[in-house]
Amino acid sequence: MNWTTISEGVISTVVGTLVSAFLIFLTKSLFYKKSEITQKNEQVPIFQDLFLITLFLTSFFIVLTFFSLVYQWVTFNAAYLILASIGLGFTTVLTYRKQCPNCRRVIHAKKLMKKETLSEEKRPYIYRDETVYLYTDGTVKDRVFNGPQKTIMETWRMEKESYECESCHYKWEEAFEKNLSANNRPKPTRRKTNYRNPNNFG
């Protein structure tokens, strides 16, 4: 380890920390509303907020990935940092979906109380017949669309779910759309060719 490596590590760590801290500040300022709970079950502090923690780590690793590509690090290889960033990103999304919007707790914080259907309607889905040509290794070589446009009708449902936090007893609702016909959409025809993938150097 030389001074160049040390300076690169210090720069990347400082920049990653500053960028992540700014993102946390921005998130709390724009998206966190004032807590509506009693002092007994007060909103968790920032260092116990699992969503903000995972968000901080995700952004920090993304910054490290950038510097790894710039400085061509060997020990902290960009491929491993990318995998870590993706894993932390999924964890961040999952934590956000499981979090109480009031007290910000994750564990024992989101209990489904009621689920109901608000509406259901038919919508047109327009498509064309598609043929996907594959290289010998199974990756996509080309996509070709054939024939005129076709239309099928799909069933879309608007649903609403009611939740209650088991920690602070805050109640909220989430509405979302669901395509009940998504699995019935026409699949493309897949054809394997004798061409080798030019990007595969193996």
C-alpha positions in Angstrom: 0.0 0.0 0.0 1.4 3.4 -1.1 0.4 7.0 -0.5 -1.5 7.1 -3.8 -3.7 4.2 -2.7 -4.2 5.7 0.7 -5.2 9.1 -0.8 -7.6 7.4 -3.3 -9.2 5.6 -0.3 -9.5 8.7 1.7 -11.0 10.7 -1.2 -13.6 8.0 -2.1 -14.6 7.5 1.6 -15.0 11.3 2.2 -17.0 11.8 -1.0 -19.1 8.7 -0.4 -19.9 9.8 3.1 -20.8 13.4 2.1 -23.0 12.3 -0.8 -24.8 9.7 1.3 -25.3 12.1 4.2 -26.8 14.7 1.8 -29.1 12.1 0.4 -30.3 11.2 3.9 -30.9 14.9 4.7 -32.8 15.4 1.5 -34.9 12.3 2.1 -35.9 13.4 5.6 -36.6 16.9 4.5 -38.8 16.1 1.5 -40.5 12.8 2.3 -40.7 12.4 6.1 -43.8 14.0 7.5 -44.1 15.1 11.1 -44.9 12.1 13.4 -48.5 11.8 14.7 -47.8 9.6 17.7 -47.4 10.0 21.4 -44.1 10.7 23.2 -44.2 7.1 24.5 -43.9 5.7 21.0 -41.8 8.4 19.5 -40.4 8.3 16.0 -37.2 6.2 15.9 -34.0 8.3 15.7 -32.1 8.4 12.4 -29.4 5.9 13.5 -32.2 3.4 14.2 -34.1 4.0 11.0 -33.4 0.9 8.9 -34.6 2.5 5.7 -32.2 5.5 6.1 -29.4 3.2 7.1 -29.7 0.9 4.0 -30.2 4.0 1.8 -27.0 5.5 3.2 -25.1 2.2 2.6 -26.5 1.8 -0.9 -25.4 5.3 -2.0 -22.1 4.9 -0.3 -21.3 1.7 -2.2 -22.5 3.3 -5.5 -19.9 6.1 -4.9 -17.2 3.5 -4.1 -18.1 1.7 -7.3 -17.6 4.9 -9.3 -14.2 5.5 -7.8 -13.3 1.8 -8.2 -13.9 2.2 -12.0 -11.9 5.5 -12.1 -8.9 4.3 -10.1 -9.0 0.7 -11.4 -8.9 -0.8 -7.9 -7.9 -4.5 -7.6 -8.7 -5.3 -4.0 -12.1 -3.5 -4.1 -13.0 -4.7 -7.5 -15.9 -2.9 -9.2 -17.8 -6.1 -9.9 -18.0 -7.0 -6.2 -19.0 -3.4 -5.4 -21.7 -3.5 -8.0 -23.2 -6.7 -6.6 -23.1 -5.2 -3.1 -24.8 -2.0 -4.3 -27.6 -4.1 -6.0 -28.1 -6.2 -2.9 -28.3 -3.2 -0.7 -30.6 -1.5 -3.2 -33.1 -4.4 -3.0 -32.8 -4.3 0.8 -33.6 -0.6 0.8 -36.7 -1.0 -1.3 -37.9 -4.0 0.8 -37.2 -2.0 4.0 -39.2 1.0 2.7 -42.2 -1.2 1.8 -42.2 -2.8 5.3 -41.8 0.5 7.2 -44.5 2.3 9.1 -44.8 5.8 7.5 -45.3 7.3 10.9 -42.9 5.9 13.5 -40.5 4.6 10.8 -40.2 1.2 12.5 -39.8 -1.9 10.3 -40.1 -4.9 12.7 -43.7 -5.5 13.8 -44.7 -2.3 12.0 -47.0 -3.2 9.2 -50.0 -5.5 9.8 -52.6 -6.0 7.0 -56.0 -5.2 8.4 -58.3 -5.3 5.4 -58.1 -5.8 1.6 -60.8 -4.7 -0.8 -61.4 -4.3 -4.5 -62.2 -0.7 -5.6 -62.8 -1.3 -9.3 -62.2 -3.6 -12.2 -62.0 -2.8 -15.9 -60.9 -4.0 -19.3 -58.1 -2.3 -21.1 -56.6 -2.9 -24.6 -53.1 -4.3 -25.0 -51.6 -3.7 -28.4 -48.8 -5.9 -29.6 -47.1 -7.4 -32.7 -45.8 -10.9 -33.2 -42.2 -11.0 -32.1 -39.3 -13.4 -32.9 -36.2 -13.3 -30.7 -33.0 -14.7 -32.3 -30.4 -16.1 -29.9 -26.6 -16.6 -30.0 -25.3 -20.0 -29.3 -24.8 -19.1 -25.6 -28.5 -18.2 -25.3 -28.1 -14.4 -25.2 -30.3 -12.2 -27.4 -28.9 -11.5 -30.9 -31.8 -9.6 -32.4 -35.5 -9.0 -32.1 -37.8 -8.9 -35.1 -41.5 -7.8 -35.1 -43.7 -9.3 -37.8 -47.2 -8.6 -39.1 -49.8 -6.0 -38.2 -50.7 -4.8 -34.8 -53.0 -7.0 -32.7 -55.2 -6.1 -29.7 -56.3 -8.2 -26.8 -58.3 -7.1 -23.8 -56.8 -7.3 -20.3 -58.4 -7.2 -16.9 -57.1 -4.5 -14.6 -58.1 -4.3 -10.9 -57.7 -1.4 -8.5 -57.2 -2.7 -5.0 -56.8 -1.0 -1.6 -55.1 -2.4 1.5 -55.5 -1.1 5.0 -52.6 -1.4 7.5 -52.0 -0.7 11.1 -48.6 -0.3 12.8 -48.3 -2.7 15.8 -45.8 -0.3 17.5 -47.5 3.1 17.3 -51.0 1.9 16.1 -50.9 4.4 13.2 -53.4 3.4 10.4 -52.9 4.0 6.7 -54.0 2.8 3.3 -52.3 1.8 0.1 -54.0 1.7 -3.3 -52.5 0.0 -6.3 -53.4 -1.5 -9.7 -52.9 -5.1 -10.7 -53.0 -6.6 -14.2 -54.8 -9.9 -13.8 -54.0 -10.8 -17.4 -50.2 -10.1 -17.3 -49.3 -13.8 -17.6 -51.6 -14.3 -20.6 -49.7 -11.8 -22.8 -48.4 -13.4 -26.0 -44.8 -14.6 -25.6 -42.2 -14.1 -28.4 -41.0 -17.0 -30.5 -37.4 -17.8 -29.6 -35.0 -19.2 -32.2 -31.4 -20.2 -31.6 -28.9 -19.4 -34.3 -25.4 -20.7 -35.1 -23.8 -17.3 -34.4 -21.4 -16.9 -31.5 -21.7 -13.9 -29.2 -18.9 -11.4 -30.3 -18.7 -10.1 -26.8 -18.0 -13.5 -25.3 -14.3 -14.0 -25.3 -14.4 -17.4 -23.7 
